[in-house]
């Protein structure tokens, strides 16, 4: 089904940017790009604060490419577009509400020069705006299951610590191994998705680099 | 059908591992050129000493009369070719990794921590290594004699060429050259390195290399019928078609590159004490002999290089040894049948695949020889590729080189011993660098996560620096984990070199390289 795959959602939006320049100096798309490029990454990214984001990306679409060697008909875009894609767990509207509620300042800054965004005053307006700019696609980030982000992060954490447990307890007798495993299970709190676990935005083993 | 190559135009070290031809001693030294004219003058005088790939008889059939007492070969760094005044357009045509040299590629090669370039021998500091010269000798005297002959040539050009000093030698000394030698046992040269493994068994066989076609099985490329064919010449020599049916990337003019190739030179220090301590410690918990554990790391039994797929455990190894001994005894008595059987058995040292060992129960999937020459084992399912070894045929390494040090002093981590690793191929990036980055220091292709090669990987002694010794899943036994892998081997220097043909060398010496 378009846009969804199991419990995951693949959102693709193209928001037109205002043509023109700010203070007779810098075009609006350039300001927007600069803001995208200055966003923090990994755990510091605003998307790490937005619940259930698997993978999100922002970029500026300058124009369409034409097929080289075929100069008969060249199409151009009427404006530049802010492209926002996000793969996340769950339904679209709650996700966008979560985005507004947890990263309103970033959203306002990034979309400031999008056409008609000055009319967006609250979460409902934002949801309506994004839905208007949405493309129906089947574009998904390959590398995620469709369960909640917390479950995925916990699974990554358990995989990491369980392999460490295995390495550290090789060859122990059954009784010692049972005791150690019981302690291990108590420590990792399998049912607690909040902690201990990987943090949203974490993309690699923390002790690796 | 082998394409005839002009073996007299190709430098000898490309086609021949000199050790196999009865040259157990070597000296490597590095030149700096101070002016074009003098440098070229020196080269013109050196050319008559350069050893070509002309066919020789092999060590097994000794005929020393057709061989010189010592060989000489030369290769250049990018900075060296600049210093000899090659035209800018020719220089620009070399591949990027060659132009950069080895030090800036440290992140790709895993040369970090104790292997970082700032810890390399003084000779490698700066960018003034311009040329590599190698002398291989049937005796040490022959090496010394050839060395002094070349020193005289250097003298004759009056300061235009100098030997770069600064190779760490025994007991903290600094030498103007790097000596290397086969490890001798009871006065006889052996094919072993300082950890105790027989080394240098699986070198590739390519079209036109001039080797005995009997050496093809196990060394060429596997075809769909399980037969071996020679690898394309262009995998190892520039100016010839490679496995992708293309000419390798090479500089202009054509004559500069044709019949030449690229070479990796690395001084690889072996932490012998760390290695021995680690094996001793792990062997306490390992279900098998210390030798089997060592074999699990390399994929071959240390004493005679027999592959684990041929003798997967201590019992099978004992049986193999007994069978070998019996055949050798009968063969020595002239039993023609035993001679044939012995030859067939010895061929299995190299002519094998991992087809019957998918799970790594015999030879671990991460064992050194299975990582660096995957044979057909990366084919996901039968028939997935054009050839079972399609992924490895473009990443084969022609290894040259010898052990160094370790003779006169106590062998521990701080004493000087290791391997001068040299590896030849048409693409440094696609062959050596890929194998080093993806197969030695990473394991995605083997489904082994971040595991690294036990012997030469950039391990750091952490719990998760591990190797898995697999078992057959149906046996119901647990695999064995080797954790806390330390850094067994450290890089102590090296660079990327271009080995020109005799024709190109002559043109460089005359200053007539012209890319237009």
Interface residues (C-beta under 8 A of the other chain):
Chain A: X163 X164 X166 X167 X168 X170 X171 X207 X208
Chain B: X285 X450 X462 X463 X464 X466 X478 X480 X481 X483
